Amino acid sequence: MSPTQRTLAALREAGYRAAVVERWNPHARIRQDLFGVVDVLAIRAGETLAVQACSSRVADRVRKLADSEALPDMRAAGWRVEVWGWTKRANGRFARRVVDVT
């Protein structure tokens, strides 16, 4: 299961309506995130959450969001913006690290 799929499952379990907003660009052969930084967008009553999902290098993703021209607009729109890093523990279970960059 990919970090994006783990993120979707966790958000849905928490009561969000969530969707993947990154797309595969076959011409450039890369994944393109919404606004260059969002993998998953989730909503529930009165709340919008943008998530950058990853399996490692959380600090790099936080820096990427901090440098994004879209971050001030997401904040102004009242969105929460988070990086969710997924790592496999010694017991075989995955743990989520959440960094709020709102």
C-alpha positions as CSV (number, residue, x, y, z in Angstrom):
1,M,0.0,0.0,0.0
2,S,1.4,3.4,-1.0
3,P,1.7,6.4,1.4
4,T,-1.2,8.0,-0.5
5,Q,-3.4,5.0,0.0
6,R,-2.6,4.8,3.7
7,T,-3.4,8.5,4.0
8,L,-6.8,8.1,2.2
9,A,-7.7,5.2,4.5
10,A,-6.7,7.1,7.7
11,L,-8.6,10.2,6.6
12,R,-11.8,8.3,5.7
13,E,-11.6,6.5,9.0
14,A,-11.5,9.9,10.7
15,G,-14.7,11.0,8.9
16,Y,-13.3,13.0,6.0
17,R,-14.3,12.8,2.4
18,A,-10.9,12.5,0.7
19,A,-9.7,12.3,-2.8
20,V,-6.3,12.1,-4.5
21,V,-5.5,15.3,-6.3
22,E,-2.1,14.4,-7.8
23,R,-2.0,13.2,-11.4
24,W,0.3,11.2,-13.6
25,N,1.6,13.3,-16.5
26,P,2.5,10.7,-19.1
27,H,4.3,13.2,-21.4
28,A,6.7,14.4,-18.7
29,R,6.6,11.0,-16.9
30,I,6.1,12.5,-13.5
31,R,3.4,12.9,-10.8
32,Q,2.1,16.4,-10.6
33,D,0.6,17.5,-7.2
34,L,-2.3,20.0,-6.9
35,F,-0.6,23.4,-6.7
36,G,2.7,21.5,-6.8
37,V,2.4,20.4,-3.2
38,V,-0.9,18.6,-2.4
39,D,-1.4,14.8,-2.9
40,V,-4.7,14.4,-1.0
41,L,-7.5,16.9,-0.4
42,A,-10.0,16.1,2.4
43,I,-13.1,17.8,3.6
44,R,-15.6,17.5,6.4
45,A,-18.0,19.9,8.1
46,G,-16.3,23.3,8.1
47,E,-12.8,22.0,7.4
48,T,-10.5,21.5,4.4
49,L,-7.3,19.6,4.9
50,A,-4.5,19.4,2.3
51,V,-2.0,16.6,2.7
52,Q,1.4,15.9,1.2
53,A,1.9,12.2,1.8
54,C,5.3,10.5,1.8
55,S,7.3,7.6,3.0
56,S,10.4,9.4,4.0
57,R,12.2,12.7,3.9
58,V,9.4,14.6,5.7
59,A,11.7,17.6,6.3
60,D,12.1,18.0,2.5
61,R,8.3,17.9,2.0
62,V,7.9,20.5,4.7
63,R,10.5,22.7,3.1
64,K,8.8,22.2,-0.3
65,L,5.5,23.4,1.2
66,A,7.1,26.4,3.0
67,D,8.6,27.5,-0.4
68,S,5.3,27.1,-2.3
69,E,3.7,30.2,-3.7
70,A,0.3,28.5,-3.1
71,L,0.7,28.1,0.7
72,P,-0.3,31.6,1.6
73,D,-3.5,31.2,-0.5
74,M,-4.3,27.9,1.1
75,R,-3.9,29.5,4.5
76,A,-6.0,32.5,3.5
77,A,-8.8,30.1,2.4
78,G,-8.8,28.5,5.8
79,W,-7.2,25.2,4.8
80,R,-5.1,23.1,7.2
81,V,-2.0,21.9,5.4
82,E,0.0,18.9,6.7
83,V,2.7,16.6,5.7
84,W,2.1,12.9,6.6
85,G,5.1,10.7,6.6
86,W,4.6,6.9,6.9
87,T,7.4,4.6,8.2
88,K,7.4,0.9,8.9
89,R,8.2,0.0,12.5
90,A,10.1,-3.1,13.6
91,N,6.9,-4.9,14.4
92,G,5.8,-4.5,10.8
93,R,3.1,-1.9,11.4
94,F,3.2,1.5,9.8
95,A,3.4,4.7,11.9
96,R,2.3,8.1,10.7
97,R,4.2,11.3,11.5
98,V,2.2,14.5,11.0
99,V,3.7,17.9,10.6
100,D,1.3,20.9,10.4
101,V,2.6,23.6,8.1
102,T,-0.5,25.8,8.4
